[in-house]
Amino acid sequence: MADVVITFPVSQEQKVEEIVIDQDKDEALRYLAALLDRIKGHPGHACGPKVV
């Protein structure tokens, strides 16, 4: 399986730091759920991107 590198804008890195410092579990779960929706793998197509 290939390694995946995810980069964040500075504003999102700061948001993660705030959550960790505050230890806000509910906010951390909401942020993680939103993040997973954005980084979910999208199936590719052998002939290129699917045109909708």
C-alpha positions as CSV (number, residue, x, y, z in Angstrom):
1,M,0.0,0.0,0.0
2,A,1.3,3.4,-0.9
3,D,2.2,6.0,1.7
4,V,-0.1,9.1,1.7
5,V,1.0,12.5,2.8
6,I,-1.6,15.0,3.9
7,T,-0.8,18.6,4.2
8,F,-2.8,21.3,6.0
9,P,-3.0,25.0,5.6
10,V,-1.6,26.9,8.6
11,S,-5.2,27.8,9.8
12,Q,-6.1,24.1,10.0
13,E,-2.9,23.2,11.8
14,Q,-3.7,25.9,14.4
15,K,-7.3,24.5,14.7
16,V,-5.8,21.1,15.5
17,E,-3.4,22.6,18.1
18,E,-6.4,24.5,19.7
19,I,-8.3,21.2,20.0
20,V,-5.4,19.4,21.5
21,I,-4.6,22.2,24.0
22,D,-8.2,22.5,25.0
23,Q,-8.7,18.8,25.2
24,D,-12.3,19.3,23.8
25,K,-13.3,15.7,22.8
26,D,-16.6,16.7,21.1
27,E,-14.9,19.3,19.0
28,A,-12.1,16.8,18.1
29,L,-14.6,14.2,16.9
30,R,-16.5,16.8,14.8
31,Y,-13.2,17.9,13.2
32,L,-12.1,14.4,12.6
33,A,-15.4,13.5,11.0
34,A,-15.2,16.5,8.7
35,L,-11.6,15.7,7.9
36,L,-12.3,12.1,7.0
37,D,-15.0,13.2,4.6
38,R,-12.5,15.4,2.8
39,I,-9.7,12.8,2.5
40,K,-11.7,9.7,1.7
41,G,-10.4,8.0,-1.4
42,H,-12.3,8.6,-4.5
43,P,-12.3,5.8,-7.0
44,G,-10.5,6.6,-10.2
45,H,-11.2,5.5,-13.7
46,A,-8.8,3.8,-16.1
47,C,-9.7,6.3,-18.8
48,G,-9.3,9.4,-16.7
49,P,-11.6,11.4,-14.5
50,K,-15.3,10.7,-14.7
51,V,-17.1,13.6,-16.3
52,V,-20.5,14.3,-14.7
